[in-house]
Amino acid sequence: MTPLDPAPGDPGSPRLSGWRVRDKGGSFFLYGEDAFRREEAVQALVDWHLDPSTRDFNFDVVKGSEVDGEALASLLATPPLMAEWRVVLVREVEALASRPDLRDLLLRVVRKPFAGLALILVAAISADPREWKAQFYRQLREHARSFPFPAVDPQDLPDWLVAWVRDRWGREMTAEAARALAAGAGPDPGVLAQEVAKLVNLVPEGETVDLEAVRKAGTRIPAADRWGWLDRVAEKDFRRALGELDVLLAQGETGVGLVAALATHFLRLGLALTAGTAGLKEALPPHQQFLAARIAGQARKWGGEELEEALLGLRRADRLLKSGSLPAEVVLAEWLLGLGVRTPGGGG
């Protein structure tokens, strides 16, 4: 089933995974490794369906590892009391995959929900369906409105933050502010949420959350961050990139991690060069599509042969780093210096 609808629907409806939910009621399947965003989505769905005055009568929470068939059947069949909707939240749905009676009961209700029922199913399983071994999860994904919550790749943190602040708070955050916050607060979504809450209270409604706001909020901003560093390399500012390399490594970045990030960025430069801004945007995940124009601008500084040579150099650097034969600062400095010598405009 198509899980989400891009139409506005109910103006007060929640946005989950970047899409606004269209209609109340029925079944919702929330899965993935990111427990923070999963729980945030659960709370949004519960609050959307229930009136606070009748919430206690119409909200039940059970765990798949503890509930029995009779109890679950009774909860699912109970109609709302003095309200339009009743919510049944089933956590640990993965515990039902090996219990045929409960599994079949749940699938029957998911396929044909009772009137007035909002059934929310939560599973701490991979967000990638290709890794699922149980057909049960595929059936849930097919028949329920399904919301994946994959763990956020640390490399994608700033881009995810920009999209999340827009979806969750209805506010705009600059890429520079997101990078500073991600570098200073770390990758934990719960910690980042606390920092963002401070920022949106600090910045007046309607104004953009910028780098100065991050500074005023007291966030520790490192001397360098990997995302700005990647931009400097892509913009051929090799001298500055070389100067920041030791800082990055001292802050805990690894040579292998930086090489992987560089490879991703340079592949995107190549795609922008061959397919243009529109082609790059189409290939990027939704939360990163705003980066297309910036990357396309960087790509115009490069030729195809230069990009190919840079990627071959990264492959060599990766092998050297994984062999442990040379320190990361030596391997990466050699690669940067080589680019500076071989590419036009590479003097920084």
N, C-alpha and C positions, 0 to 999 in steps of 0.2 A: 504494500500500500504506500502511496505517496504520503510521507509522514507530515509534511509541512506545507503551508500554502503561502505564497508571496502576497496574496491579497490582504488588505488591512484587516478585514473581519471585524470583530469586536474591538473598538478602540482601546479598551482596557485589557485586551488579551496579552499574555506574555510572549516574549520573543525567546525562542530556544534554539541554540545552534545557529543563530543568525536569521531565523525565519519566524514570522508571527503565526501562532496557532490560530486556526480559523474558527473552529466550533468547540463548544463545551461538550462534555460527556463522551462516552465511548471508552476506548482503551488506549493507553499510552505506554510505550516500552522505552525505558531510558537505560542505556548501557554504555560501558566504556571505562577506561582506567582513571579518568579524572573525577575523583570522589567529590571534590569541592563544587565543580560546576554541575555535576549530577544532582547534588543535594540542593543547590540553588534552584535548579529547574523543578525539582519535586516541590519545594516550598512555593514557587510561583504558581504551579498548577493547583495546589491545594488551596492557596489563598484566592485564586481566581474563581474556583467553583463554590466555595463555602461562605455563607453569611456568618460573621462572628457570633451573632446572637443564637444561632442554632448549630454551631460547629460541633459542640460536644455530642450532639445526638446523631450527627451524620458523618463522622470521621472515624475510621477504624484502621489500625496499623497491625500487620502480622508479618512474621518472618517465615520464609519458605522452609527453614530448617526446623520449625517448631509446630506449625499449624497442621491439623488433620483435615481429612476430606470433608467430614460432616460440618465442622466449624467454618471452613472456607465456603462451602456451598451456602450455608445459612447467611454468612456475611454478604455474599454477592447477591443473594436474592432479596435481601431486606430493602424495602423501598425507602425513599427519603422521608424524614419526619419534619413536618412544618417547614419545608424548604423544597426548592426545585431539584437540588442535586445532593447526592450522597457520594462520598469518596472512600474507596477502599485502596489502601496503599500496601502492596506486597513487596517487602524487601527480600533479599537473598533468593531471588527467583531461580538462580542457578541450582539451588538445592532441590528444585522440583523436576529437574531434567531427568532424574533417575527414578521418579515416582510416577508410574503410568496413570494411576487413578487421579491424582491431583493435576498432573500435566494435561490429561484429557479434559478434565473439568474446566481448567483455566482456558484452554484453547476454544472450547465451546462458547464460553462467555466472551472471549475476545472476538470471535467471529460474529456473535450476535449478542451484544451487550443488553442488559436489562434497561428498561426505561428509567431515567433518573440516575443512572450509575456512571461514575467516572472511576475507572479502574487504572491505577498507576502501578506499573511493574518495573522494578529496579533490579538490575543485575550487574555485578562487578566482574564483567567479562571483557574480553578484548573488543575494542571498537571496530576492528577489522573482521568482517564476516568470513573472510577466507580462513581465519584461524579457528572458526567454530567447528567442534566435532559433533555437537548435538543438533539434530534436525529441528528440535523443539525451538531453538532460538531463531532459526530461519523462518519457521511458521509464525512465531510472534512478530518478527520483523515484517513479514508479508501482510499480516492481517491487522496489526495495531499501528497507530501513528508512532513512528520509531525515531528516536533522537540519539545519535551517537555522541559520546563525550570522550574523545581520545585524549590521552595525555598530551600536554602542550610541549612540543619540541623546544628545548632552551634556545635554539637558534631562531625560532619564530616568536619568542616572547614579546618583543616590542610590537610586532604587527598584530599579534593576538590581543595585546592590551588596547591598542587603538580601536579595534573592532569591538572588544568587550565593553569598553567604556561607553561606546556609542550605543550598543544594544542594551546594556544593563542600566545606564544612567541617562541616556539621551544627551550625552555631552561629547564634545570634540576634544581630542588630545593630539598634540603634534607628535610626529615621529621622534623628534629630539627629546621631548619630555618622556615618552614611553621608553626610549632607550636608556635614559638616565635612571628612571624608576626601576627598570628591569635589572640594570647593572648594580644599582645601589641596594635594592631590597631582596634580590635573589629570585629563584624560580618558583617558590612556593605560592600557589594561587591564593591561599588563605591570607598570607602576609601581604601579597600585592593588593588584595581586596581591601584590607585595612588601610593601606597607604592611599589607595584611590579614594576611599571614603573621606579621608582627611583633605585630599586635594579638591574634591567637588564641593566640599563645604567652604574651602578657602577661596575658591574662584567664583565670582558672581555669576548668577544664572545668565546664560547666553554668551558668556565669554569662553574662549578656548583655554584648555589646560595646557600651559606651555612650560618651557624649561625653567623660567623664573619662578613659576608656581611650585615646581618640584623643589627648588632651592629653598623657598620660603617655608615649605612644609617641614623642613629639617631633614629631608632624605640625604643620606651620605652619597654623594656623586663621585664615583671613582675618576681618577685622572684620565683614564681611557676606557673605552668599551669596544667589544668586538664588532658591533654593528657599524659604528662610525669608522672603525679601522678598515672594515671591508669596503666601505664607500671610498675611503682615501686611496686604497689600492686600485679600485676600479676607475677612479678619476685620475690615475697615474701620478698621484702625489706620493711617490715612493719615498722621498726624503722624510716626510712627516711620518709615514707608515713605519719606516725603519726606526725612527726615534721612539715610537710608541710600543714597539714590539717587546722590549724588555719589561715595560710597565705592565702590559697585558699578561705576560708569563708570570710576573711577580704577583699579580692579583689572582692567580690560580688557573688561568687558561692553559690548555695543553697544546703542544705542537700538532698532535694528530687532530684535535678538535678544530684548530684554526685552519688546517689544511682541508678538512672536510667542508668547513664553511666556505672557504675560498673556492673550492671545486664547484659547490652548488651555485655560488654567485657568478662564477665565470661561465658556467653552462647557461645560466639565464642571460648573461651578456650575449652569448652566441645565439641564443634563440631570438633575442631582440634584434640582433643584426640580420638574421635571415628571415624572420617572420614579422618583424615590425612590432610596434607597441601593442597593436590589437592582438597579434598572435601570442605575444608574451602574456598579456592580460588573461587571455583565454586559458593558458596553461597553468597560471598561478592559482593557488587555493583562494576561495572567496575573501578571506581575511587579509590576503596579501595583494589583492589586485590594485590597490591604490599605489603600490610600489612600481607599477609598470612604466609610468612616465619617467620616473627617476632613473630606473635601470636602463631604459632606452636612451636617455641622454648620456649616460656613461658609456653605453655601447658604441656611440658615435665617435668616441675617442680611439677605438680599436679597429684593427683590420682582422679579417678572418684568420690569416696565418699567424698573427700575433696571439690571438686567443688560443689557437691550437698549440702553439709553442708554450704558452703559459700553462695550459692544462697538462701537457706532457711533463713540464717541470714539476707540477704538483704531484703527478703520479710518482715521479722519482723521489720527491721529498717525502711522500707517504711511506715509501719502501724504506728509506733511510731512517725515518723516525721509528718505524715499527721494528727495525732490526736493532735499534738501540746503539748504533755505531757512532752517532754524533749527537750533540745536544740540540734541542729544538731551536734555540736562538741562532745557532750556526747554520742549520739547514734552511730556516726561513729567511735569514738575512742574505744568504747566498742567492736564494730564489728572487728576492726583492731587488738585490743589486743587479742580477742578471737582466731582469725586466727593465730596470732603469737604463742600462747600457744599450739594450737591443731595441727598445721601442721608442718611436718618435714622441717627443713631448714627455718623456719619462724622467726628466731631471728633477721634477718637483719644483 
